[in-house]
Amino acid sequence: MLEMSLTAGAAAGIVRQFWNCSLVQMDTKNAIRALGALAQDTRLAIFRMLVERGPEGLAAGAIAEALDLPASSLSFHLAQLGHSGLVTQRRESRSLIYSVDFDAMGKLMGYLTENCCGGGPAACLPVARPSTKPSKTRKSA
């Protein structure tokens, strides 16, 4: 096994780069708003679906169909995610496309891991790895 010795500053930089975190920090108020939006099962499922989809996002109708949600419920949940700053919306022709604001997600991850491992974030790197497990957000037909 390869071992490396890193300064705390270098390790923090690696963690920021790993999570694609901006150097601009998220404040507590915005972190609470973002975490509050994710603290609901439907919104968390929507968010995870959009993360999986990537920057191209998904149309509202595709999200509703995949999660078997009525349009009014989906609209409410997407509005909450939008107000949190974690999800953006754009219009393509007659469709509204929703996608994750990956910069905001990175800032939230940076906020949550800012003082990881008592200032030694290199110890967190093996733990702070994105999952390679298949997503379970979609319902099978």
Secondary structure, 3 states (H helix, E strand, C coil): CCCCCCCHHHHHHHHHHHCCCCCCCCCHHHHHHHHHHHCCHHHHHHHHHHHHHCCCCEEHHHHHHHHCCCHHHHHHHHHHHHHHCCEEEEEECCEEEEEECHHHHHHHHHHHHCCHHHHCHHHHCCCCCCCCCCCCCCCCC
